[in-house]
């Protein structure tokens, strides 16, 4: 027993034990990173399989009109800024709905339905952009974590 009946202080761990503890910690970090890489790879494979289903193909084909709508809106906004004129009462969607309603013989308000459809499309585009931003941020943070863990090996 040491002073005042306390047990003696344990000796400092040898250098080999410290090095082995560091190696175990590094290996555990690597195993965790490999686990996340495997999850990411499986998720990518699942998304690729989903894109080949009927729903995936439908969503892919639905994205083309949304992209065309975005291009039309940007062109319309650029024309409005360049000429100093406002949008007017009808946008591209309202004009298409008006044309469709006339062809089908429906007596519906194309401007009202066009505004509602434009709002729904803009909201869906915004949600897709937020999702894309979050996925990108996940990939950036994952890459940063992985690069930090590989610095231990060098």
CORSUL-V846142 format. One record per run of one state. SS is the DSSP state (~ for helix, > for strand, _ for the rest). FROM is the first residue (numbers start at 1). LEN is the number of residues. If there is no record, write none. Layout:
ss:SS from:FROM len:LEN
ss:SS from:FROM len:LEN
This chain:
ss:_ from:1 len:2
ss:~ from:3 len:3
ss:_ from:6 len:9
ss:~ from:15 len:37
ss:_ from:52 len:2
ss:~ from:54 len:30
ss:_ from:84 len:8
ss:~ from:92 len:13
ss:_ from:105 len:5
ss:~ from:110 len:41
ss:_ from:151 len:4
